Amino acid sequence: MFLKFGIHSFYNTRCLVILMMVVVGMSAIPASADSSTVPSLPLIIEGSVSTGDEAATAGTEITAELDGQVIGSTTVSSDGVYGDQPGTKLVVTCEPADYENIKFYVDGVESGISGADFSTSNPGDTVSLDLSVSASSDSETGSSKSSSSSGTSGNMGTSASSVESGETEDADVNVVDENDNGILESTADNVPVSSGESIPATPKETSTISSVSGIAVAFMVTLVVLLGVMKIKGRK
């Protein structure tokens, strides 16, 4: 009778152990820490664009920015119109709450807008928005770009002249390198490199999967040992 009770208890314990092992194995599977959220559909914008009293020429760039970040851009396909073709529509990607904070630029100049009510727009909608910049702003932008280009060219010319007229002094150039033995060396003469200085090593991140798996293995080994002890006691 005691033997039968021991065998019955043994099988019940084994089923319980198997069930616990299954639960531990399932817990070892790492769940995604950050649940991926589905982004909102983009807002599609089309309309007219003008510079002063004239239509903007083909190739004019239009950009949409939010907090200084470009969230959409396109170019004028035909004079005064953008978005008349699928490839020239201004596709803006942001949350609906930010629609009213979007700023539009025509060739780098902030544009006035008319024709669209973003408060009633929803993700995925196609809205008509007319853009316009003053001719004076556009000409000032062109002048500043020209000045910047000429200044850059002058700096490049000066740099090239300096390189051609003078020779670089290799002795004053200190290049620190690391040899095969991990010792820092310097190419400059009489420039010591402190042996006490060390490059901080990037700490290795502990794998969550490894730690959980290790706990699960230790737990299963403990259960197997307990199962063996119970089996020996049942035989006695």
Secondary structure, DSSP 8 states (H G I E B T S, - for coil): -HHHHHHHHHHHHHHHHHHHHHHHHHHTS---SS--------EEEEEEEEETTEE--TT-EEEEEETTEEEEEEE-SBTTEESSSGGGSEEE-S-GGGGGG-EEEETTEE-EEES--GGG--TT-EEE-EEEE-HHHHHHHHHHHHHHHHHHHHHHHHHHHHHHHS---GGG---EEE-TTS-EEE-STT----TT-----------HHHHHHHHHHHHHHHHHHHHHHHHHHHH-
